[in-house]
């Protein structure tokens, strides 16, 4: 079965075509800058690179261009769009409506529309992608895979905030968590690497990219995670602040005259590593700068790693016994600096890093802890697209 995985952002469409159940990637690419100057498509298919720069007005045009590219047999594409038998959609926010992957129906779409206020930047383009895909591929099963679903197993003491209970009842104010598809994928891979059933192990999974979150997983179930009602809470990120004093917004508004909307934008887009350094949100750039003596870059790396260490310690306490700590995401997979700094001094807690292996590990499935370490420390390259394809095949194939 050929499964097309679609991830619609506000001005982009990422896509990947799989042959399932072989898990073979037939094509992978992105349409960028929809409705903007310089809009383009990039696709790699059967070793052939396609790059088109042309006006692409919206998601409808973008998805139709993707289909034309995938069916270009001159570049090794499929013969006809009818070969695509199922489509999997990444959807950011399903609130409490869905705890599992589902077939997309009119009822599901209405439920997602009801959650737009919880993810106003993400759910509208996700819904638009679903609408366009249903039009372009009539009758083809459409499947929704939700970032929030994996975290629906959290107990109330993890997800409720200590604010008036009516906020939760009337306005759905609670912790939801994100990156669930990535956390679920690396948890399953970790169980395979440990040669143990997922239901019988405890894990801490750290998804570290431009956005970052860490999750405590007990017997395969998420029991706590760092991102909250929005993706702003938790770890220090590329441009997001992570945990702060909530009164900071009121104080900054009073001192600067900025509106709450403007401060919210700053906390999401101009804070984190970018805000601390005034230089970049790219960890590679900051590590290079720190190595050359840039004090603010070095301090930012210390803050990033220190916050991560605190969460690892907290989740170790929550789980009691940890079988493995997993690093994933662009930073988690590639930054030996972050892994080394956050695990410095953590051997008594059960995390004994093998410095030699750590320093040479990049984007691979590797054990980077010493044989004496009570918990294994793993690096696992995430693959959310494959997780979506597997879920889609499982549902649509059935």
ROGUKE-64544 format. One record per residue (C-alpha): x, y, z; residue in three letters. Coordinates in Angstrom, 3 decimals, always signed. Each point is the difference from the previous one (the first is absolute). Example, Ala and Ser with C-alpha at 12.3 -4.5 7.8 and 13.67 -1.06 7.14 Angstrom:
<nodes>
c1, c2, c3, rest
+12.300, -4.500, +7.800, Ala
+1.370, +3.440, -0.660, Ser
</nodes>
This chain:
<nodes>
c1, c2, c3, rest
+0.000, +0.000, +0.000, Unk
+1.288, +3.465, -0.912, Unk
-0.592, +2.460, +2.853, Unk
+0.451, +3.756, -0.376, Unk
+0.849, +1.849, +3.215, Unk
-0.873, +3.703, +0.068, Unk
+1.035, +2.630, +2.553, Unk
-1.607, +3.366, -0.784, Unk
+1.394, +3.126, +1.612, Unk
-1.272, +3.540, -0.412, Unk
+2.098, +0.563, -3.143, Unk
+1.460, -3.415, -0.770, Unk
-0.839, -3.628, -0.735, Unk
+2.473, -2.722, +0.933, Unk
-0.688, -3.350, -1.649, Unk
+1.377, -3.519, -0.116, Unk
-1.185, -2.971, -2.060, Unk
+0.475, -3.491, +1.458, Unk
-0.406, -3.512, -1.306, Unk
-1.544, -1.861, +2.927, Unk
+0.463, -2.291, +1.810, Unk
+3.572, -0.073, -1.347, Unk
+0.479, +3.526, +1.423, Unk
+1.799, +0.965, -3.196, Unk
+0.194, +3.746, -0.695, Unk
-0.935, +0.630, -3.634, Unk
+0.086, +3.801, +0.110, Unk
+0.541, +2.803, +2.479, Unk
-0.245, +3.759, -0.301, Unk
-1.464, +3.349, +0.959, Unk
-1.967, +2.845, -1.539, Unk
+1.069, +3.283, +1.596, Unk
-1.119, +3.629, +0.141, Unk
-3.560, -0.594, -1.161, Unk
-1.557, +3.277, -1.132, Unk
+3.329, +1.811, +0.334, Unk
+2.758, +1.116, -2.335, Unk
+2.487, -2.765, -0.649, Unk
-2.417, -2.879, +0.517, Unk
+1.539, -3.314, -1.037, Unk
-0.143, -3.777, +0.096, Unk
+2.900, -2.300, +0.842, Unk
-0.300, -3.758, -0.351, Unk
+2.328, -2.990, +0.050, Unk
-1.366, -3.050, -1.786, Unk
+1.930, -3.136, -0.973, Unk
+3.276, +1.865, +0.337, Unk
-1.192, +2.851, -2.199, Unk
-0.190, +3.541, +1.370, Unk
-2.801, +2.260, -1.234, Unk
+0.031, +3.725, +0.765, Unk
-2.690, +2.289, -1.367, Unk
-0.305, +3.695, +0.795, Unk
-3.306, +1.428, -1.168, Unk
-3.025, +1.830, +1.393, Unk
-2.023, -2.347, +2.246, Unk
-3.016, +1.851, +1.291, Unk
-1.283, -2.276, +2.760, Unk
-0.214, -3.511, +1.430, Unk
-2.329, -1.110, -2.808, Unk
+2.538, +0.911, -2.666, Unk
+2.817, -1.368, +2.120, Unk
-1.555, -3.433, +0.484, Unk
-0.936, -0.250, -3.683, Unk
+3.594, +0.841, -0.918, Unk
+1.210, -2.727, +2.373, Unk
-2.268, -2.521, -1.750, Unk
+1.268, +1.040, -3.448, Unk
+3.572, -0.365, +1.227, Unk
-0.611, -3.422, +1.554, Unk
-1.634, -1.265, -3.211, Unk
+2.813, +1.254, -2.249, Unk
+1.203, -3.371, -1.252, Unk
+2.896, +1.692, -1.776, Unk
+1.505, +0.557, +3.445, Unk
-0.827, -3.453, +1.299, Unk
-3.366, +0.928, +1.453, Unk
-3.114, -2.126, +0.323, Unk
-2.174, -0.583, -3.040, Unk
-3.251, +1.463, +1.254, Unk
-1.382, +1.764, +3.067, Unk
-2.367, -2.943, +0.463, Unk
+3.003, -2.001, +1.178, Unk
-0.134, +2.055, +3.207, Unk
-2.378, -2.067, +2.130, Unk
+0.070, +1.900, +3.296, Unk
+1.031, +3.393, +1.347, Unk
+1.267, +0.707, +3.498, Unk
-0.231, +3.514, +1.417, Unk
+2.002, +1.446, +2.852, Unk
-2.403, +2.000, +2.165, Unk
+1.412, +2.020, +2.883, Unk
-2.870, +0.280, +2.470, Unk
-2.909, -2.310, +0.754, Unk
-0.486, +1.082, +3.616, Unk
-1.729, -2.736, +1.974, Unk
-2.025, -1.117, -3.029, Unk
+2.381, -2.674, -1.283, Unk
+2.490, -2.179, +1.835, Unk
+0.852, -2.071, -3.078, Unk
+0.432, +0.285, -3.746, Unk
-3.381, +0.083, -1.769, Unk
-1.541, -0.189, -3.452, Unk
-0.995, +3.531, -0.996, Unk
-3.755, +0.428, -0.305, Unk
-2.256, +3.049, -0.045, Unk
-0.500, -0.519, +3.744, Unk
+3.770, +0.002, +0.591, Unk
+0.384, +3.195, -2.035, Unk
-2.702, +1.707, +2.061, Unk
+1.820, -1.048, +3.179, Unk
+3.286, +1.433, -1.306, Unk
-1.723, +3.240, -1.005, Unk
-1.258, +0.190, +3.582, Unk
+3.645, -0.039, +1.170, Unk
+1.282, +2.810, -2.236, Unk
+0.033, +2.383, +2.960, Unk
+2.556, -2.292, +1.719, Unk
+2.364, +0.015, -3.005, Unk
-0.885, +3.045, -2.119, Unk
+3.312, -0.056, -1.906, Unk
+0.088, -3.732, -0.735, Unk
-3.451, -1.552, -0.258, Unk
-1.354, +2.266, -2.794, Unk
+2.718, -1.008, -2.517, Unk
-0.309, -3.631, +1.148, Unk
-3.748, +0.144, -0.707, Unk
+0.595, +1.738, -3.317, Unk
+2.368, -2.777, -1.044, Unk
-2.629, -2.601, +0.863, Unk
-2.662, +1.858, -1.989, Unk
+2.216, +0.316, -3.080, Unk
+1.144, -3.638, +0.220, Unk
-3.605, -1.217, +0.165, Unk
-0.750, +1.992, -3.141, Unk
+3.124, -1.071, -1.906, Unk
-0.310, -3.648, +1.115, Unk
-3.748, -0.682, +0.189, Unk
-0.842, -3.288, +1.650, Unk
+3.556, -0.595, +1.245, Unk
+0.169, -0.746, +3.753, Unk
+1.312, +2.973, +1.972, Unk
+1.543, -0.581, +3.425, Unk
+0.739, +2.509, +2.763, Unk
+3.044, -0.432, +2.265, Unk
+0.029, +2.481, +2.883, Unk
+2.988, +1.517, +1.817, Unk
-2.037, +0.144, +3.199, Unk
-1.463, -3.537, -0.079, Unk
+2.958, -1.825, +1.569, Unk
-0.197, +2.206, +3.092, Unk
-3.685, -0.721, +0.681, Unk
+1.129, -2.728, +2.429, Unk
+1.349, +2.602, +2.445, Unk
-1.721, -0.083, +3.405, Unk
-1.786, +3.065, +1.307, Unk
+2.798, +0.908, +2.397, Unk
+2.232, +0.388, -3.078, Unk
-2.298, +1.921, -2.307, Unk
-2.072, +2.277, +2.240, Unk
+1.310, +3.472, +0.834, Unk
-0.499, +1.426, +3.534, Unk
-2.411, +2.681, -1.206, Unk
-3.761, +0.227, +0.589, Unk
-1.459, -3.365, -1.043, Unk
-2.633, +1.791, -2.062, Unk
+2.739, +1.000, -2.476, Unk
+0.382, -3.678, -0.843, Unk
-3.698, -0.825, -0.032, Unk
-1.144, +3.032, -1.972, Unk
+3.043, +0.853, -2.152, Unk
+2.026, -3.263, -0.195, Unk
+3.027, +1.602, +1.697, Unk
+2.422, -2.863, +0.730, Unk
+3.300, -1.525, -1.079, Unk
-0.282, -1.798, -3.342, Unk
+3.590, -0.577, -1.075, Unk
+1.322, -0.208, -3.550, Unk
+2.550, -1.936, -2.106, Unk
-2.010, -3.085, +0.970, Unk
+0.605, -1.799, -3.295, Unk
+3.766, +0.393, +0.404, Unk
-0.021, -1.087, +3.650, Unk
-2.069, -3.065, -0.914, Unk
+2.300, -0.924, -2.906, Unk
+3.243, +0.167, +1.980, Unk
-1.600, -1.787, +2.961, Unk
-0.880, -2.931, -2.263, Unk
+3.495, +0.001, -1.527, Unk
+1.592, +0.147, +3.471, Unk
-1.967, -3.081, +1.058, Unk
+1.251, -1.829, -3.099, Unk
+3.598, +1.058, +0.719, Unk
-0.334, -1.226, +3.593, Unk
-1.715, -3.191, -1.239, Unk
-2.770, +0.461, +2.543, Unk
-3.750, +0.616, -0.316, Unk
-0.911, +3.680, +0.104, Unk
-2.642, -0.773, +2.614, Unk
+2.708, -1.220, +2.363, Unk
+2.447, +2.925, -0.038, Unk
+0.221, +3.611, +1.167, Unk
+1.518, +2.632, -2.269, Unk
+0.828, +3.691, -0.095, Unk
-0.074, +1.294, -3.571, Unk
+1.473, +3.401, -0.861, Unk
-1.070, +1.418, -3.369, Unk
+2.439, +2.862, -0.500, Unk
-0.379, +2.078, -3.151, Unk
-0.852, +3.651, -0.553, Unk
-3.010, -0.975, +2.081, Unk
+0.812, -2.280, +2.915, Unk
-1.873, -2.199, +2.448, Unk
+0.754, -2.820, +2.396, Unk
-2.379, -2.779, +1.039, Unk
-0.178, -2.546, +2.823, Unk
-1.275, -3.326, -1.362, Unk
-1.104, -2.748, +2.374, Unk
-0.709, -3.365, -1.587, Unk
-0.514, +1.592, -3.404, Unk
-2.360, +2.709, +1.282, Unk
+0.795, +3.698, +0.276, Unk
-0.396, +1.040, +3.639, Unk
+1.485, +3.502, -0.201, Unk
+1.424, +2.320, -2.641, Unk
+1.584, +3.432, +0.014, Unk
-2.075, +1.875, -2.582, Unk
-3.289, +1.212, +1.363, Unk
-3.233, +1.474, -1.290, Unk
+2.178, +1.490, -2.734, Unk
+3.467, -0.909, -1.329, Unk
+1.486, +2.967, +1.913, Unk
+0.347, -1.727, +3.376, Unk
+2.894, -2.200, +1.085, Unk
+3.572, -0.134, -1.263, Unk
+1.993, +2.888, -1.446, Unk
-0.458, -0.143, -3.785, Unk
+1.334, +1.659, -3.119, Unk
-2.249, +3.057, +0.190, Unk
-2.420, -0.946, +2.814, Unk
+0.716, +0.849, +3.614, Unk
-1.286, -3.149, +1.693, Unk
-0.833, +0.220, +3.706, Unk
-0.201, +3.543, +1.358, Unk
-1.730, +1.853, +2.827, Unk
-3.508, +0.638, -1.432, Unk
-0.002, +3.457, +1.610, Unk
+2.944, +0.896, -2.270, Unk
-2.451, +0.887, -2.790, Unk
-1.873, +2.487, +2.204, Unk
+3.238, +1.531, +1.281, Unk
+1.519, +0.369, -3.474, Unk
-3.242, +1.526, -1.290, Unk
+0.084, +2.575, +2.807, Unk
+3.707, +0.816, -0.449, Unk
+0.079, +0.147, -3.806, Unk
-3.539, +0.944, -0.990, Unk
-0.162, -3.011, -2.301, Unk
-3.318, -1.769, -0.452, Unk
-0.599, -3.562, +1.172, Unk
-0.263, -1.058, -3.640, Unk
+3.433, +1.476, -0.743, Unk
+1.557, -1.583, +3.090, Unk
-1.516, -3.356, -0.923, Unk
+1.600, +0.312, -3.435, Unk
+3.378, +0.832, +1.569, Unk
-0.174, -2.978, +2.364, Unk
-0.742, -2.323, -2.947, Unk
+2.164, +1.481, -2.748, Unk
+2.773, +2.102, +1.560, Unk
+0.879, -1.812, +3.215, Unk
+1.730, -3.288, +0.824, Unk
+3.480, -0.405, -1.428, Unk
-0.540, +2.862, -2.450, Unk
-1.016, +2.350, +2.785, Unk
+2.822, -1.023, +2.324, Unk
+2.731, +0.379, -2.624, Unk
-1.398, +2.684, -2.300, Unk
+1.700, -2.049, -2.695, Unk
-1.834, -3.108, -1.166, Unk
-2.396, -2.785, +0.914, Unk
+2.153, -2.555, -1.870, Unk
+1.810, -2.202, +2.503, Unk
+2.856, -0.673, -2.436, Unk
+0.696, +3.718, -0.359, Unk
-0.101, +0.494, +3.773, Unk
+2.274, -2.949, +0.739, Unk
+2.537, +1.338, -2.495, Unk
-0.210, +3.451, +1.584, Unk
+0.416, -1.406, +3.516, Unk
+3.029, -2.013, -1.105, Unk
+1.545, +3.247, -1.256, Unk
-0.533, +1.737, +3.336, Unk
-3.392, +1.703, -0.385, Unk
-1.155, +0.296, +3.614, Unk
-3.703, +0.519, -0.708, Unk
-0.119, -3.030, -2.255, Unk
+1.753, -2.070, +2.659, Unk
-2.390, +1.284, +2.675, Unk
-3.018, -0.798, -2.178, Unk
+1.239, -3.564, -0.435, Unk
+0.414, -0.283, +3.769, Unk
-3.546, +1.276, +0.599, Unk
-1.427, -2.343, -2.645, Unk
+1.817, -3.006, +1.443, Unk
-0.760, +0.921, +3.623, Unk
-3.753, +0.206, -0.666, Unk
+0.139, -3.338, -1.800, Unk
+1.903, -1.547, +2.924, Unk
-2.677, +1.210, +2.442, Unk
-2.751, -1.672, -2.012, Unk
+1.966, -3.248, -0.276, Unk
+0.426, +0.020, +3.782, Unk
-3.681, +0.774, +0.579, Unk
-1.208, -2.738, -2.330, Unk
+2.430, -2.473, +1.548, Unk
-1.727, +0.715, +3.304, Unk
-3.443, -0.366, -1.613, Unk
+0.822, -3.386, -1.554, Unk
+2.118, -1.365, +2.851, Unk
+1.826, -2.399, -2.298, Unk
+1.199, +1.082, -3.448, Unk
+1.088, -2.614, -2.522, Unk
+1.167, +2.455, -2.657, Unk
+0.380, +3.695, -0.754, Unk
-0.461, +0.758, -3.705, Unk
+1.313, +3.037, -1.881, Unk
-1.680, +0.795, -3.322, Unk
-0.755, +2.949, -2.298, Unk
+2.581, +2.077, -1.854, Unk
+1.776, +1.148, +3.168, Unk
-0.459, -3.206, +1.959, Unk
+1.366, -2.138, -2.835, Unk
+2.929, +2.214, -0.946, Unk
+1.133, +2.141, +2.928, Unk
+2.587, -1.891, +2.027, Unk
+0.529, +3.322, +1.839, Unk
-3.572, +0.175, +1.340, Unk
-0.057, -3.698, +0.904, Unk
+3.335, +0.320, +1.831, Unk
-0.945, +3.162, +1.891, Unk
-3.440, -1.128, +1.132, Unk
+1.268, -3.397, +1.220, Unk
+3.083, +1.379, +1.734, Unk
-0.041, -1.248, +3.591, Unk
-3.045, -2.206, -0.576, Unk
+1.734, -3.377, +0.478, Unk
-1.212, -0.294, +3.639, Unk
-3.553, +0.390, -1.325, Unk
+0.561, -2.849, -2.457, Unk
+1.180, +1.756, -3.170, Unk
+3.667, -0.740, -0.687, Unk
+0.994, +1.370, -3.409, Unk
+2.764, -1.582, -2.063, Unk
+1.717, +3.194, -1.115, Unk
+1.888, -1.633, -2.841, Unk
-3.110, -1.475, -1.621, Unk
-2.062, +3.124, +0.713, Unk
+2.474, +2.316, -1.696, Unk
-0.116, -1.883, -3.296, Unk
-3.744, -0.802, -0.132, Unk
-2.143, +1.743, -2.601, Unk
-3.509, -0.930, -1.200, Unk
+0.193, -3.727, +0.612, Unk
-1.436, -2.645, +2.295, Unk
+2.705, -0.327, +2.601, Unk
+0.522, -0.752, +3.681, Unk
+2.188, +2.809, +1.383, Unk
+0.096, -1.069, +3.660, Unk
+2.651, -2.092, +1.705, Unk
-0.642, -3.682, +0.811, Unk
-0.167, +1.008, +3.681, Unk
-2.794, +2.552, -0.529, Unk
-3.213, -1.051, +1.805, Unk
-2.089, +1.526, -2.794, Unk
+0.926, -0.315, -3.643, Unk
+0.520, +3.314, -1.777, Unk
-1.090, -0.279, -3.626, Unk
+0.102, +2.181, -3.084, Unk
-2.827, -0.837, -2.412, Unk
-0.774, +1.913, -3.187, Unk
-3.701, +0.819, +0.054, Unk
-2.279, -0.726, -2.935, Unk
-3.433, +1.508, +0.513, Unk
-0.904, -0.478, -3.663, Unk
+0.590, -3.749, +0.219, Unk
-2.072, -0.160, +3.193, Unk
-2.859, +1.746, -1.826, Unk
+0.392, -2.347, -2.981, Unk
-0.111, -3.067, +2.284, Unk
-3.134, +1.257, +1.760, Unk
-1.630, +0.832, -3.329, Unk
+0.816, -3.404, -1.475, Unk
-1.304, -1.741, +3.104, Unk
-3.352, +1.820, -0.122, Unk
-0.504, +0.325, -3.762, Unk
+1.312, -3.488, -0.716, Unk
-2.504, -1.421, +2.439, Unk
</nodes>
